[in-house]
Amino acid sequence: MRKILTRIASLALATALMLPAMSYASPVTEEQDLNLSAALTASTTITPAPQGYDGYRNNIPHGNVQQISYYSTTVGKSRNAMVYTPPGYNPSKTYSVLYLLHGIGGDQNEWLNGMNPRNILDNLYSQNKLEPMIVVFPNGRAMADDRPIGDIYAPDKVAAFERFEFDLINDLIPYVDSHFPVYTDKQHRALAGLSMGGGQTLNFGLKHLDKFSWIGAFSSAPNTKPASQLITNPAQTVSQLKLLWISCGASDGLLYISQNFHNSLNSMNVPHMWYLDVGGHEGKVWSSGLYQFSQRIFK
């Protein structure tokens, strides 16, 4: 992890020279009301995740995780992804879908191995705090050998993260739509991710608002494009989004990326939810991001 953070920091330094100076956020707030015609940003305090929110509980129903294999026309071969189906999953019902992206050093198993998403989601379902959804964990490195081995910062691997846009839109989503009982409209499809996956989420999600109505970026990495580049028509963007969530740890060395994006959204009058969490560039912040974001989507 230390090596990864060192490499990320070196990439971030070059990016920082091209970005405006960081200004600090107000205390943890959420900015609501995505209707541009309504009063902008009605702020309330976000309640931090309670102790044990990501722990395993024996006395509740549990969801299941399975591996899927889909053919990628983008890569030219079959690729794997993991899929979580909720407690009480019934193929005769119809579900919303959350696509959850990993970081530069991970793959389709990073969330499952490091951030306890099954426990988080199972526990929230047991408290009736989630809408029924399937969660898809893709491999965001769209290349023939998509394992996180060798130099994970090599140019071809970084390019593969950019190429994943086409794998996601043209290959994975159509596969999930045709193989699982899911709604196929944007109102029932969300995209979120951590670090490099957070940057992918903003880069792809805001570009494809015909595909996603719910977008969540946790601790976005230097691959994140400027908000002004992703949002050229703020009013149109606002009219198409149900939720835009931005969060980061207060002691994260890459905080300026999320902070600058948040500041840019404010300057463009694009309502969003901004959460300054406790922690650095680490799993507990991303688990917390999932806990917060998942409760607010598809409602």
Secondary structure as UniProt FT lines:
FT   HELIX           2..16
FT   TURN            17..18
FT   STRAND          30..32
FT   TURN            36..37
FT   STRAND          42..44
FT   TURN            51..54
FT   TURN            58..59
FT   STRAND          64..72
FT   TURN            73..76
FT   STRAND          77..85
FT   TURN            87..88
FT   TURN            91..92
FT   STRAND          95..101
FT   TURN            104..105
FT   TURN            108..109
FT   HELIX           110..114
FT   HELIX           117..126
FT   TURN            127..128
FT   STRAND          133..137
FT   TURN            152..153
FT   HELIX           155..167
FT   HELIX           168..172
FT   HELIX           173..179
FT   HELIX           186..188
FT   STRAND          189..194
FT   HELIX           196..205
FT   TURN            206..207
FT   TURN            209..211
FT   STRAND          214..218
FT   TURN            222..223
FT   HELIX           227..230
FT   HELIX           234..240
FT   STRAND          243..249
FT   TURN            250..251
FT   TURN            253..254
FT   HELIX           255..267
FT   TURN            268..269
FT   STRAND          273..277
FT   HELIX           283..294
FT   TURN            295..296
//
